[in-house]
Amino acid sequence: MTKVTIKETQNPTILKFEFPDFITQNENFEFKNIDEAGASPLAQQLFYLPFVKTVYISGNFIAVERFSIVEWDDVKEAVAEQIEKFVNNGGIIIKQDENKAKKQPITVYGETTPNPSALKFVVSRMLTKTAVEFKNIDQTASSPLAKELFKFPYVKEIFIDENYISVTKYDINNWDEITLELRSYIKQFIENGGTVLEENFVQETLVEETKKTEDFDNLDVTSQKIINILEEYVKPAVAADGGNIAFESYNEEDKVVKVILQGACSGCPSSTFTLKSGIESLLKTMLNDDTIIVEAANA
């Protein structure tokens, strides 16, 4: 049985309904009314709801824009239930033979992060399910997009995850001088069929993930608990800010937890405060151990 997850967006009139798997492959759709939605029986059904203004379908989610006659809090659960019922009863989300004819240009917009040196470029398309970080151009064999972005003299580091690209800059330029250039380049690169991440990298990552699972099974119980806490409570929060956090190690003797900060979190002036006041406090509470210390292995 398919279960969708309700996610808020930066736009209060738009809500995302995420699926556990991709529902389109490298394509996205925008429907303004029921007549435009011939390629999507699900979108057509959603337009029977009087408050639905626009339906977007991309990657692993359906996003719905509402008219102001209702608030999302009053109807979001009912919409999620309707989507789940439709899919679980065998309903078609997108008619495959109409995919190419309905392909739409992407949108890209910039979001600030807690790190003043990093900006998050959000794309209206799923890019990857596996976070990947590039510290320099020599590491970009798996990402043609990252390689091209490093050719801009002000680009210092790149982090790609889900539907966004986080760019960390050198201090030689201010964001208001370069944001438009970067946003336009990313948009045109993807729209013109450029590859964000190579498929062989994804396959290699699946092998790495299998190894991580095996490694996890060999860890001590406390380390396993720490990883689960980071995955469930910390990662979603830092991902929203264009970053990532990964477990490195736990020392039973001195109670030190080492983590690796990536993306906008890496080099962020507030990261030390976040580690101490946020993550460390969370682990102390959930593990019931006030002696826990959290350090960034790449600080």
ZISULFEN-V428759 format. One record per pair of residues at least 12 apart in sequence whose ideal C-beta (glycine too) atoms are under 10 Angstrom apart, sorted by the first residue. I is the first residue (numbers start at 1). J is the second residue. D is the distance in Angstrom with one decimal. If there is no record, write none. Layout:
# ZISULFEN-V428759
I/J/D
I/J/D
This chain:
# ZISULFEN-V428759
1/84/7.7
1/87/9.1
1/88/5.5
2/19/6.5
2/20/7.1
2/21/8.5
2/23/9.6
2/83/8.6
2/84/6.0
2/85/9.7
2/86/9.6
2/87/4.8
2/88/5.6
3/18/9.8
3/19/8.5
3/20/7.0
3/80/8.9
3/84/6.5
3/87/9.8
3/88/9.1
4/16/9.2
4/17/4.6
4/18/6.2
4/19/5.9
4/20/8.4
4/60/9.8
4/61/8.4
4/62/7.9
4/79/9.2
4/80/5.3
4/81/9.0
4/83/5.5
4/84/5.7
4/87/8.1
5/17/7.4
5/18/4.5
5/19/8.1
5/20/8.1
5/60/9.7
5/61/8.8
5/80/8.3
6/18/7.9
6/72/8.6
6/76/5.5
6/77/7.7
6/79/8.4
6/80/5.6
7/61/7.5
7/63/9.0
7/236/9.8
8/72/8.1
8/76/9.4
8/240/10.0
9/61/9.9
9/63/7.0
9/65/9.5
9/122/9.2
10/109/8.0
10/111/6.9
10/122/7.9
11/63/9.2
11/65/7.6
12/66/9.3
12/71/9.2
12/72/7.7
13/51/10.0
13/53/7.6
13/54/9.3
13/64/9.2
13/65/5.4
13/66/5.4
13/67/8.1
13/68/7.3
13/71/9.9
13/72/8.1
14/53/9.2
14/54/8.1
14/56/7.9
14/63/5.5
14/64/7.0
14/65/4.8
14/66/7.7
14/72/9.0
15/61/10.0
15/62/9.5
15/63/6.9
15/64/5.8
15/65/8.3
15/66/7.5
15/72/5.2
15/75/9.3
15/76/5.8
15/79/7.7
15/80/9.1
16/56/8.6
16/58/9.6
16/60/9.5
16/61/4.8
16/62/7.4
16/63/4.8
16/64/8.2
16/163/9.9
17/46/9.8
17/60/10.0
17/61/6.2
17/62/4.8
17/63/7.4
17/64/7.1
17/76/8.5
17/79/7.0
17/80/5.7
17/82/9.8
17/83/5.5
17/84/8.9
18/59/8.9
18/60/5.8
18/61/4.5
18/62/8.3
18/63/9.4
18/80/10.0
18/126/9.8
18/162/10.0
19/59/8.9
19/60/4.9
19/61/6.6
19/62/7.8
19/83/8.8
19/84/9.6
19/87/8.0
19/93/8.7
20/60/7.5
21/60/6.3
21/129/9.3
22/58/9.6
22/59/6.1
22/60/5.1
22/61/9.5
22/126/6.4
22/129/8.3
23/42/9.2
23/57/6.8
23/58/8.5
23/59/7.5
23/60/6.2
23/61/7.7
23/62/7.4
23/87/8.7
23/93/5.1
23/94/7.0
23/126/9.4
24/40/9.9
24/57/6.1
24/58/6.2
24/59/6.5
24/60/8.5
24/61/9.5
24/62/9.9
24/93/7.9
24/94/5.9
24/96/9.8
24/99/7.6
24/103/9.7
24/125/8.7
24/126/8.2
25/59/8.9
25/94/9.8
25/96/9.8
25/99/8.4
25/126/9.2
26/58/9.7
26/59/8.8
26/99/9.7
26/103/9.1
26/125/7.4
26/126/8.6
26/127/9.6
26/190/9.2
26/193/9.0
26/195/9.9
26/196/9.5
27/57/8.6
27/58/7.6
27/59/9.1
27/94/8.1
27/99/5.7
27/100/8.0
27/102/8.0
27/103/5.3
27/104/8.0
27/106/9.9
27/125/7.9
28/56/6.9
28/57/6.7
28/58/3.5
28/59/7.3
28/61/9.9
28/63/9.8
28/102/9.4
28/103/7.6
28/104/5.5
28/105/8.6
28/106/6.3
28/107/8.9
28/123/9.3
28/124/5.7
28/125/5.0
28/126/8.8
29/43/7.6
29/55/7.9
29/56/6.9
29/57/4.5
29/58/7.1
29/62/9.5
29/93/9.7
29/94/6.9
29/98/9.6
29/99/8.6
29/102/5.4
29/103/7.7
29/104/5.8
30/43/9.6
30/54/6.6
30/55/7.6
30/56/5.3
30/57/8.1
30/58/8.8
30/63/9.3
30/65/9.7
30/102/9.0
30/104/5.0
30/105/9.1
30/107/9.2
30/124/8.6
31/43/4.8
31/44/8.3
31/46/8.8
31/47/7.6
31/52/9.5
31/54/6.8
31/55/4.7
31/56/7.9
31/57/7.9
31/102/8.6
31/104/9.4
32/47/9.4
32/53/7.8
32/54/5.7
32/55/8.5
32/65/9.5
33/47/6.5
33/52/9.4
33/53/9.1
33/54/8.7
33/55/9.4
34/46/8.9
34/47/4.0
34/48/7.7
34/52/9.3
34/55/9.6
35/47/9.0
36/54/9.7
36/55/9.1
36/102/8.7
37/55/6.7
37/57/9.5
37/102/9.2
38/95/7.9
38/98/7.1
38/101/9.6
38/102/8.3
39/57/9.0
39/92/9.5
39/93/9.7
39/94/6.0
39/95/5.2
39/96/9.3
39/97/9.0
39/98/4.0
39/99/7.3
39/101/7.4
39/102/4.4
39/103/9.9
40/55/7.3
40/57/6.2
40/62/9.0
40/91/10.0
40/92/7.8
40/93/6.3
40/94/5.4
40/95/7.2
40/98/8.7
40/102/8.2
41/86/8.1
41/91/6.0
41/92/4.9
41/93/7.6
41/94/8.7
41/95/7.4
42/55/8.2
42/57/7.9
42/62/7.2
42/82/9.2
42/83/6.9
42/86/5.5
42/87/7.3
42/91/5.9
42/92/7.1
42/93/4.9
42/94/8.0
43/55/4.2
43/56/9.1
43/57/6.7
43/62/7.8
43/64/9.2
43/93/8.3
43/94/8.7
45/82/7.3
45/83/8.9
45/85/9.9
45/86/6.1
45/91/7.6
46/62/8.0
46/64/6.5
46/79/7.4
46/82/7.4
46/83/7.7
46/86/8.8
47/64/9.9
48/82/9.5
49/64/8.6
49/66/8.8
49/67/9.9
49/70/9.2
49/75/7.7
49/78/8.6
49/79/7.1
49/82/7.9
50/66/9.9
50/67/7.8
50/69/7.1
50/70/8.4
51/64/9.0
51/65/9.6
51/66/4.8
51/67/5.0
51/68/8.5
51/69/5.4
51/70/4.5
51/71/9.5
51/72/9.4
51/74/9.4
51/75/6.7
51/79/9.2
52/64/5.9
52/65/7.7
52/66/6.6
52/67/7.6
52/70/9.9
52/75/9.7
52/79/8.4
53/65/4.6
53/66/6.0
53/67/5.0
53/68/9.2
53/69/9.9
54/66/8.9
54/67/9.7
56/104/8.7
56/107/9.5
56/124/7.0
57/93/6.8
57/94/6.4
57/102/9.4
57/104/9.5
58/104/8.7
58/106/8.3
58/107/9.9
58/123/9.0
58/124/5.7
58/125/5.1
58/126/6.5
58/163/8.0
59/123/9.2
59/124/8.7
59/125/5.7
59/126/2.4
59/127/8.0
59/128/9.8
59/129/9.3
59/162/8.3
59/163/6.3
60/126/5.5
60/129/8.1
60/162/8.8
60/163/9.0
61/126/7.6
61/163/8.6
62/79/9.3
62/80/9.9
62/83/6.5
62/87/9.8
62/93/7.7
63/124/8.4
64/76/9.0
64/79/6.5
64/83/9.1
66/79/9.1
103/191/9.8
104/124/8.6
104/125/9.7
104/191/9.8
105/124/9.0
105/187/8.0
105/188/9.9
105/190/9.4
105/191/5.6
106/123/5.9
106/124/5.0
106/125/5.3
106/163/9.9
106/186/9.0
106/187/6.2
106/188/9.7
106/190/5.7
106/191/5.8
107/122/8.5
107/123/7.6
107/124/4.4
107/125/8.9
107/183/9.8
107/187/7.5
108/121/5.6
108/122/6.9
108/123/5.3
108/124/7.5
108/125/9.3
108/164/9.3
108/165/8.6
108/182/9.0
108/183/5.2
108/184/8.1
108/185/9.3
108/186/5.3
108/187/4.4
108/188/9.4
108/189/9.7
108/190/7.8
108/191/9.4
109/121/7.4
109/122/5.6
109/123/8.7
109/124/8.7
109/164/9.8
109/179/9.8
109/183/7.1
109/187/9.6
110/122/7.7
110/164/9.9
110/167/9.2
110/175/7.9
110/179/5.2
110/180/8.8
110/182/7.9
110/183/5.8
110/186/9.8
111/164/7.8
111/166/9.3
111/240/9.0
111/241/8.7
111/242/7.1
111/264/9.8
112/175/8.3
112/241/9.0
112/242/8.9
112/264/9.4
113/166/7.0
113/168/9.3
113/238/9.7
113/240/9.1
113/241/4.8
113/242/4.4
113/243/7.1
113/263/8.2
113/264/3.9
113/265/8.5
113/268/7.6
113/270/9.9
114/238/9.2
114/241/5.4
114/242/8.7
114/243/8.4
114/264/6.9
114/265/8.1
114/268/5.7
114/269/8.3
114/270/5.1
114/271/8.1
114/273/9.6
114/274/7.7
115/166/8.9
115/168/7.2
115/241/7.8
115/242/7.8
115/243/7.6
115/261/9.9
115/263/8.6
115/264/4.4
115/265/7.0
115/266/8.0
115/267/6.7
115/268/3.5
115/269/7.2
115/270/7.5
115/271/7.7
116/169/9.6
116/171/9.6
116/174/9.9
116/175/8.3
116/264/9.7
116/268/8.3
116/269/7.4
116/270/9.5
117/156/7.4
117/157/9.0
117/167/9.3
117/168/5.3
117/169/5.7
117/170/8.1
117/171/7.3
117/175/9.0
117/264/8.3
117/266/9.7
117/267/6.6
117/268/7.8
117/269/8.8
118/156/9.0
118/157/8.0
118/158/10.0
118/159/8.1
118/166/5.6
118/167/6.7
118/168/4.5
118/169/7.5
118/175/9.6
118/241/8.7
118/242/5.9
118/243/7.8
118/263/6.9
118/264/3.7
118/265/8.5
118/266/8.3
118/267/8.0
118/268/7.2
119/165/9.3
119/166/7.3
119/167/5.7
119/168/8.3
119/169/7.5
119/175/5.9
119/178/8.9
119/179/6.5
119/182/7.7
119/183/9.1
119/242/7.6
119/264/8.1
120/159/8.9
120/161/9.7
120/164/5.2
120/165/7.6
120/166/5.0
120/167/8.1
120/239/9.7
120/240/8.9
120/241/7.4
120/242/3.5
120/243/8.8
120/263/8.3
120/264/6.5
121/149/9.8
121/160/9.8
121/163/9.8
121/164/6.2
121/165/4.7
121/166/7.5
121/167/6.7
121/179/8.7
121/182/6.7
121/183/6.1
121/185/9.7
121/186/5.5
121/187/8.8
121/242/8.8
122/162/9.3
122/163/6.3
122/164/4.7
122/165/8.4
122/166/9.8
122/183/9.9
122/242/9.0
123/160/9.8
123/162/9.3
123/163/5.2
123/164/6.4
123/165/7.1
123/186/7.1
123/187/8.1
123/190/6.6
123/196/8.6
124/163/7.4
124/187/9.7
124/190/9.7
125/163/6.3
125/190/7.0
125/191/9.8
125/196/9.1
126/162/6.7
126/163/5.4
127/143/9.9
127/145/8.8
127/160/6.1
127/161/7.8
127/162/6.7
127/163/5.7
127/164/7.5
127/165/7.4
127/190/8.3
127/196/4.9
127/197/7.0
128/143/9.4
128/160/6.0
128/161/6.6
128/162/6.8
128/163/8.7
128/164/9.9
128/196/7.0
128/197/5.3
128/201/8.8
128/202/7.3
128/205/8.7
129/161/8.7
129/162/7.1
129/202/8.2
129/205/8.8
129/206/10.0
129/209/9.9
130/160/9.0
130/161/7.8
130/162/9.3
130/197/8.1
130/201/8.3
130/202/6.7
130/204/9.7
130/205/4.6
130/206/8.4
130/208/8.6
130/209/7.6
131/159/7.1
131/160/7.2
131/161/3.9
131/162/7.9
131/166/9.8
131/205/9.5
131/235/9.0
131/239/8.0
131/243/9.2
131/244/4.8
131/245/9.9
131/246/8.4
131/262/6.8
131/263/7.6
132/146/8.3
132/158/8.8
132/159/7.5
132/160/5.3
132/161/7.4
132/196/9.8
132/197/6.8
132/201/7.4
132/202/9.7
132/205/7.8
132/244/9.4
132/262/8.9
132/263/9.8
133/146/9.5
133/157/7.1
133/158/7.4
133/159/4.8
133/160/7.9
133/161/8.9
133/166/8.9
133/168/9.9
133/243/9.5
133/244/7.4
133/246/9.5
133/260/9.2
133/261/9.8
133/262/4.5
133/263/6.4
133/266/7.7
134/146/4.7
134/147/8.5
134/149/8.7
134/150/7.4
134/155/9.6
134/157/6.6
134/158/4.5
134/159/7.5
134/160/7.9
135/150/9.9
135/156/8.5
135/157/5.6
135/158/8.5
135/159/9.8
135/168/9.5
135/262/9.7
135/266/8.8
135/298/9.9
136/150/7.0
136/155/9.8
136/156/8.7
136/157/7.9
136/158/9.4
137/149/9.0
137/150/3.9
137/151/7.6
137/155/9.0
137/158/9.5
138/150/9.1
139/157/9.8
139/158/9.2
140/158/7.9
141/198/7.9
141/200/9.7
141/201/8.2
142/160/9.8
142/195/9.5
142/196/9.8
142/197/6.0
142/198/5.0
142/199/9.6
142/200/7.6
142/201/3.5
142/202/8.7
142/204/8.0
142/205/9.0
143/158/7.8
143/160/6.8
143/165/9.6
143/195/7.7
143/196/6.5
143/197/5.3
143/198/7.1
143/201/7.5
144/189/8.4
144/194/6.2
144/195/4.7
144/196/7.7
144/197/8.6
144/198/7.5
145/158/8.4
145/160/7.8
145/165/7.4
145/185/9.2
145/186/7.3
145/189/5.7
145/190/7.5
145/194/6.0
145/195/6.9
145/196/4.8
145/197/7.9
146/158/4.7
146/159/9.3
146/160/6.9
146/165/8.2
146/167/9.6
146/196/8.2
146/197/8.5
148/185/7.5
148/186/9.4
148/189/6.6
148/194/7.8
149/165/7.8
149/167/6.7
149/182/7.4
149/185/7.4
149/186/7.7
149/189/8.7
150/167/9.9
151/185/9.8
152/167/8.8
152/169/8.8
152/170/10.0
152/173/9.2
152/178/7.5
152/181/7.6
152/182/7.1
152/185/7.9
153/169/9.8
153/170/7.7
153/172/7.2
153/173/8.4
153/178/9.9
154/167/9.0
154/168/9.9
154/169/4.8
154/170/5.3
154/171/8.7
154/172/5.6
154/173/4.5
154/174/9.6
154/175/9.8
154/177/8.6
154/178/5.8
154/181/9.5
154/182/8.9
155/167/6.0
155/168/7.7
155/169/6.3
155/170/7.8
155/173/9.8
155/178/8.9
155/182/8.0
156/168/4.8
156/169/5.7
156/170/5.0
156/171/9.2
156/172/9.8
156/267/8.6
157/169/8.7
157/170/9.8
157/262/8.9
157/263/8.0
157/264/9.4
157/266/6.9
157/267/8.0
158/263/8.6
159/242/7.0
159/243/7.0
159/244/6.8
159/262/5.6
159/263/3.2
159/264/7.1
159/265/8.8
159/266/7.9
160/196/6.7
160/197/6.7
160/263/8.6
161/235/9.8
161/239/6.4
161/242/8.3
161/243/8.7
161/244/6.3
161/262/8.7
161/263/7.1
162/239/7.1
164/239/8.6
164/240/9.7
164/242/6.5
164/263/9.2
165/182/8.9
165/186/6.2
165/190/9.6
165/196/7.9
165/242/8.8
165/263/9.5
166/239/9.7
166/241/8.8
166/242/3.8
166/243/6.8
166/244/8.9
166/262/8.7
166/263/4.3
166/264/5.1
166/265/9.2
166/266/9.5
167/179/9.5
167/182/6.2
167/183/10.0
167/186/8.9
167/242/8.8
167/263/9.4
167/264/9.1
168/242/9.2
168/243/10.0
168/263/7.8
168/264/7.0
168/266/7.3
168/267/6.9
168/268/9.2
169/182/8.9
212/227/9.4
212/246/9.9
212/247/9.8
216/228/9.3
216/247/9.3
219/247/9.1
219/249/9.6
219/250/8.1
220/250/7.4
220/252/6.8
222/250/6.1
222/252/6.9
222/255/9.2
222/257/9.2
222/283/9.8
222/287/6.9
222/289/8.5
222/292/9.4
223/247/7.4
223/249/7.8
223/250/4.5
223/251/9.8
223/252/8.8
223/257/8.6
224/247/9.7
224/250/9.5
225/250/9.4
225/283/8.9
225/286/7.7
225/287/6.3
226/247/6.2
226/249/9.7
226/250/5.8
226/257/5.9
226/259/9.0
226/279/9.9
226/283/6.4
226/286/9.0
226/287/7.4
226/292/8.7
226/294/9.4
227/246/9.3
227/247/4.8
227/250/9.1
228/247/9.7
228/286/9.5
229/247/9.5
229/257/10.0
229/279/8.8
229/282/6.7
229/283/6.3
229/285/9.8
229/286/5.5
229/287/7.8
230/245/6.1
230/246/8.0
230/247/5.8
230/257/9.0
230/259/7.2
230/279/7.7
230/282/9.0
230/283/8.6
231/245/9.5
231/246/9.9
231/247/8.7
232/286/10.0
233/278/9.7
233/279/8.9
233/282/6.2
233/283/9.6
233/286/8.0
234/247/9.9
234/259/8.7
234/274/9.3
234/278/7.8
234/279/5.8
234/282/7.1
234/283/9.2
237/274/9.2
237/278/8.2
237/279/9.6
238/261/8.2
238/262/8.7
238/263/7.9
238/264/8.1
238/265/5.5
238/268/9.8
238/271/9.4
238/274/8.0
238/278/9.5
238/279/9.2
239/263/8.4
239/264/9.7
239/265/9.7
241/263/8.3
241/264/5.6
241/265/7.1
241/268/8.5
241/270/9.7
241/274/9.3
242/262/9.8
242/263/5.3
242/264/3.7
242/265/8.0
242/268/9.7
243/261/6.7
243/262/6.1
243/263/3.8
243/264/4.2
243/265/3.2
243/266/7.1
243/268/7.4
243/271/8.5
243/274/9.6
244/260/8.4
244/261/7.7
244/262/4.1
244/263/5.3
244/264/8.9
244/265/6.8
244/266/8.9
245/259/5.3
245/260/7.1
245/261/6.0
245/262/7.3
245/263/9.4
245/265/6.5
245/266/9.9
245/271/9.6
245/274/9.3
245/275/9.1
245/279/7.6
245/296/8.9
246/258/10.0
246/259/6.5
246/260/4.4
246/261/8.3
246/262/6.8
246/297/9.1
246/298/9.7
247/259/6.1
247/260/7.9
247/297/9.8
248/260/5.3
248/295/9.0
248/296/8.8
248/297/4.5
248/298/8.6
249/295/9.8
249/297/7.6
250/283/9.8
250/292/9.1
251/293/9.2
254/291/8.7
254/293/7.3
255/283/9.7
255/284/9.7
255/287/9.5
255/289/6.8
255/290/9.4
255/291/4.6
255/292/5.3
255/293/5.9
255/294/9.8
256/291/9.7
256/292/8.2
256/293/4.9
256/294/7.8
256/295/6.0
257/275/9.5
257/279/8.3
257/280/8.0
257/283/6.4
257/287/9.5
257/292/6.3
257/293/6.9
257/294/4.9
257/295/7.2
257/297/9.9
258/293/9.5
258/294/7.9
258/295/5.3
258/296/7.4
258/297/4.3
258/298/9.3
258/299/9.6
259/275/7.5
259/279/7.3
259/294/6.5
259/295/7.5
259/296/6.0
259/297/6.6
259/298/8.8
259/299/9.6
260/296/7.1
260/297/5.3
260/298/5.4
260/299/9.6
261/274/8.9
261/275/8.3
261/296/5.2
261/297/8.5
261/298/6.1
261/299/7.5
262/298/8.4
265/296/8.7
265/298/9.9
266/296/8.5
266/298/6.6
266/299/9.0
267/298/9.0
267/299/9.0
271/296/6.7
271/299/7.6
272/294/10.0
272/295/9.6
272/296/7.7
272/299/7.4
274/294/9.6
274/296/9.7
275/293/9.6
275/294/5.0
275/295/7.4
275/296/6.1
275/299/8.5
276/293/9.0
276/294/7.0
276/295/9.7
278/294/9.1
279/292/9.7
279/294/5.3
279/296/9.8
280/292/6.4
280/293/6.9
280/294/4.2
280/295/9.3
281/294/9.2
282/294/9.2
